[in-house]
Amino acid sequence: MWKQKSLETWRLQDSIFPGSCTGALVKGQLISSAGTLPIAASILYGHSYCMVKTVDAAATLFAQSLHSINAMETFPEVDYWAGQYAHHSRFTSLFQRPVDGPITDQLEVETIRLVEPLLLVSNAKSALVVEPLRHDQVFSLAPHHQEFFRRRSAVHERFASIHTITPLTLRDGATEKIMCLVLAQNAPAEFTASNVFSYALVFPLPGTSVNSNLVRALRSLPQFQVSGLQIILNAVGDYDLDDLNEPLIPTFYALAPRSQLGALRESFGSAFCSLLDRYPSEDLMRVIVQRTDR
């Protein structure tokens, strides 16, 4: 079932953006792959990076990452190249967070990703009330969250028929206080490896605690019972979800502006150099010679 859904979605994706996925073959085996898609009107998103643990895979994935960044040239309407990285990944988390200092003017947002509930959600009435978003409510968010919200809320025109984003407001049903703003997304399943085009992005307002009560209230709403949730945080680890029966993945988004693509390439280069340095020099020379001869 998963394989069939994936093939159908990938064919659809390739019909809209031919060549959005790349891969490297060695002796008929796929050893590395990467994808690039506009996740919003002004954001090009690198996703689904994977590789086997060989020097050939590392070298070819680095080449694919540069190809992904260079794709910005074919999207003049796009302002940012973005990635999302799990904090526990020492390697990929360096792609846009170089050890020698941050990329200038890069927008970064901390999140906690909830993949799916492990148990059926209770049918109990939620403490939250869903309403359409009013534009002025965005100003209730922290300043850098406002910018991320605005950037992520606009669908890229070429995906408009299959990717929708609905801005919502969540109020406390008892106090009428606004608790969160939400970007509810809908897209075909398996659109990326992590289904980021289908996650609901939850932006708690300052003063709203990110805890199990909030997540249970979200999960009690029909819109969010089985979808992935991504909660935007004020800081790393700014949540209390120890008693929640869901897998949690702390991540961060990094959006590098077009003016800093050179620094972005250097950042990727540094990350891959640290990986390639682990392999014997003769293996590196073999890969270099093979690529030069082509």
C-alpha positions in Angstrom: 0.0 0.0 0.0 2.8 2.4 1.0 4.8 1.6 -2.1 1.8 2.1 -4.4 0.9 5.5 -2.8 4.5 6.6 -3.1 4.8 5.7 -6.8 1.6 7.5 -7.6 2.7 10.6 -5.7 6.1 10.6 -7.2 4.7 10.3 -10.7 2.4 13.3 -10.0 5.3 15.3 -8.5 7.5 14.6 -11.5 4.8 15.6 -13.9 4.7 19.1 -12.3 8.4 19.5 -11.5 10.4 17.1 -13.8 13.8 16.2 -12.3 13.0 17.4 -8.8 14.5 14.2 -7.4 18.1 13.2 -8.1 20.0 10.0 -7.4 23.4 8.3 -7.9 23.8 4.8 -9.2 26.8 2.6 -8.7 26.8 -0.8 -10.4 23.0 -0.5 -10.8 22.4 0.3 -7.1 21.0 3.6 -5.9 23.5 4.9 -3.3 22.3 8.4 -2.6 19.3 10.6 -3.4 17.9 14.1 -2.7 14.8 16.1 -3.6 14.0 19.8 -4.2 10.6 21.3 -4.2 9.0 24.8 -3.6 7.3 24.3 -0.2 5.8 27.8 -0.4 5.6 30.6 -2.9 9.0 32.1 -1.8 10.8 29.0 -0.4 12.6 26.3 -2.2 13.0 23.2 0.1 15.7 20.6 0.0 14.4 17.3 1.4 14.7 13.5 1.7 18.5 13.4 1.6 19.7 9.9 2.1 22.8 7.8 1.4 24.5 4.5 2.1 27.6 4.8 4.2 30.3 4.8 1.5 32.6 7.4 0.1 30.9 7.3 -3.3 27.5 8.0 -1.7 28.9 10.9 0.3 30.5 12.5 -2.7 27.5 12.1 -4.9 25.1 13.4 -2.2 27.3 16.5 -1.9 27.0 17.0 -5.7 23.2 16.7 -5.4 23.1 19.2 -2.6 24.9 21.8 -4.8 22.5 20.9 -7.7 19.6 21.6 -5.3 20.9 25.0 -4.3 21.6 25.9 -7.9 17.9 25.2 -8.7 17.3 28.6 -7.2 18.3 30.0 -10.6 15.2 28.4 -12.2 12.9 29.9 -9.6 13.4 33.7 -9.7 10.3 34.2 -7.6 11.8 32.3 -4.7 13.7 34.2 -1.9 14.9 31.4 0.3 16.5 28.0 0.1 15.4 26.0 3.1 16.0 22.7 4.9 14.7 21.1 8.0 17.0 19.1 10.3 16.7 16.8 13.2 18.8 17.9 16.2 20.0 14.4 16.8 21.6 14.3 13.3 25.1 15.5 13.9 25.9 15.5 10.1 22.8 17.0 8.5 22.3 19.6 11.2 25.6 21.2 10.0 24.3 21.8 6.5 23.0 25.2 7.5 24.6 25.7 10.8 28.3 26.0 10.1 30.7 25.6 13.0 32.4 28.9 12.2 29.3 31.0 12.6 25.8 31.5 11.4 24.8 32.3 7.8 24.1 36.0 7.6 20.3 36.9 7.6 19.3 33.3 7.7 15.9 32.8 9.3 15.8 29.9 11.8 12.8 28.4 13.6 12.9 25.7 16.3 10.2 23.0 16.2 9.0 19.8 17.8 7.5 17.4 15.3 4.8 14.9 16.3 4.6 12.2 13.7 1.3 10.5 14.6 -0.6 9.4 17.7 0.2 5.9 18.8 -3.3 5.3 20.2 -6.7 6.3 19.0 -7.6 9.8 20.1 -10.5 10.3 22.5 -13.8 11.6 21.1 -14.0 14.0 24.0 -14.8 17.6 23.0 -11.7 19.7 22.6 -11.0 22.7 24.8 -10.1 24.6 21.7 -12.4 26.3 19.2 -11.3 26.7 15.5 -11.9 29.9 13.6 -10.6 31.4 10.4 -7.6 33.6 10.8 -7.8 37.4 10.8 -4.7 39.0 9.2 -4.0 41.2 12.2 -3.7 38.2 14.5 -0.4 37.3 13.0 1.1 40.3 14.8 0.5 38.4 18.1 3.3 36.0 17.2 7.0 36.6 18.1 8.6 38.7 15.3 10.7 36.0 13.6 7.7 33.6 13.8 5.6 36.2 12.1 8.0 36.2 9.1 8.0 32.4 9.0 4.2 32.2 9.2 3.8 34.7 6.3 6.4 32.9 4.2 4.9 29.4 4.8 1.3 30.5 4.4 1.5 31.1 0.6 1.4 28.1 -1.7 3.6 28.0 -4.8 1.5 28.6 -7.9 2.5 25.5 -9.7 1.3 23.4 -6.7 -2.0 25.2 -6.2 -4.1 22.4 -7.5 -2.7 19.8 -5.1 -1.3 21.7 -2.1 -3.5 23.8 0.1 -2.7 25.8 3.2 -5.5 27.1 5.4 -4.6 29.7 8.1 -6.6 29.1 11.4 -7.0 30.6 14.9 -7.4 28.3 17.9 -9.2 29.9 20.9 -9.7 28.5 24.4 -13.3 27.6 24.5 -13.7 28.7 28.1 -11.7 32.0 28.3 -11.9 33.0 24.6 -8.2 33.6 24.7 -6.3 33.0 21.4 -3.9 30.1 22.1 -2.4 29.3 18.7 -2.3 30.1 15.0 -2.2 27.2 12.6 -1.3 26.6 9.0 -3.4 23.5 8.1 -2.0 21.8 5.0 -3.3 19.2 2.6 -1.3 17.4 -0.1 -1.0 13.9 -1.5 0.5 11.4 0.9 4.2 10.6 0.6 4.9 14.0 -1.1 8.2 14.0 0.7 9.8 11.4 2.9 8.5 13.1 6.0 5.2 14.3 4.5 6.0 17.9 5.3 3.5 19.2 2.8 0.7 17.6 5.0 1.8 18.6 8.5 -0.2 21.1 10.5 2.1 23.9 11.6 1.1 25.1 15.0 2.3 28.5 16.2 1.6 29.0 20.0 1.2 32.6 21.0 3.6 33.9 23.7 2.3 32.7 27.0 0.9 29.4 25.6 2.7 26.5 27.1 3.7 23.7 24.8 2.7 20.7 26.9 0.7 17.5 26.8 -2.6 19.3 27.5 -2.2 21.4 24.4 -1.4 18.5 22.2 -4.3 16.5 23.5 -6.6 19.4 22.8 -5.2 19.6 19.3 -5.7 15.9 18.8 -9.3 16.1 19.9 -10.1 18.4 17.0 -11.2 16.4 13.9 -8.7 18.3 11.6 -5.7 17.2 13.6 -6.5 13.7 14.9 -4.4 11.7 12.6 -2.2 14.3 10.8 1.4 15.1 11.6 1.8 18.1 13.9 4.7 20.5 13.9 4.8 22.9 16.8 6.9 26.1 16.5 8.9 26.7 19.6 10.3 29.9 21.2 13.6 28.1 22.0 15.2 24.7 21.8 13.6 22.3 24.3 10.8 24.8 25.2 8.2 22.1 25.7 7.0 19.6 28.3 5.7 16.5 26.6 7.3 13.7 28.7 3.9 11.9 29.3 2.8 12.1 25.7 2.3 8.8 23.9 3.6 10.0 20.5 7.0 9.9 18.8 8.7 13.3 19.1 11.4 14.7 16.8 13.1 18.0 17.8 14.0 19.8 14.5 14.8 23.3 13.2 14.0 25.0 9.9 16.7 27.2 8.4 15.9 29.6 5.5 19.0 31.0 3.7 18.2 34.1 1.7 19.1 34.2 -2.0 21.9 36.8 -1.2 23.7 34.2 0.9 23.7 31.2 -1.5 27.5 31.4 -1.7 27.7 31.0 2.1 25.2 28.2 2.0 27.3 26.3 -0.5 30.3 26.8 1.7 28.3 25.5 4.7 27.4 22.3 2.8 31.0 21.9 1.7 32.3 22.1 5.3 29.7 19.6 6.5 30.6 17.1 3.7 34.4 17.7 4.1 34.0 16.6 7.8 32.3 13.4 6.6 34.7 12.7 3.7 37.7 13.1 6.0 36.7 9.9 7.7 37.4 7.8 4.5 40.9 6.7 3.4 42.7 9.1 1.1 43.0 6.5 -1.6 39.3 6.1 -1.7 38.8 9.8 -2.1 41.3 10.0 -4.9 39.5 7.1 -6.7 36.2 9.0 -6.5 37.8 12.2 -7.7 39.5 10.5 -10.7 36.2 8.7 -11.6 34.3 11.9 -11.6 37.0 13.8 -13.5 37.1 11.2 -16.3 33.4 11.6 -17.0 
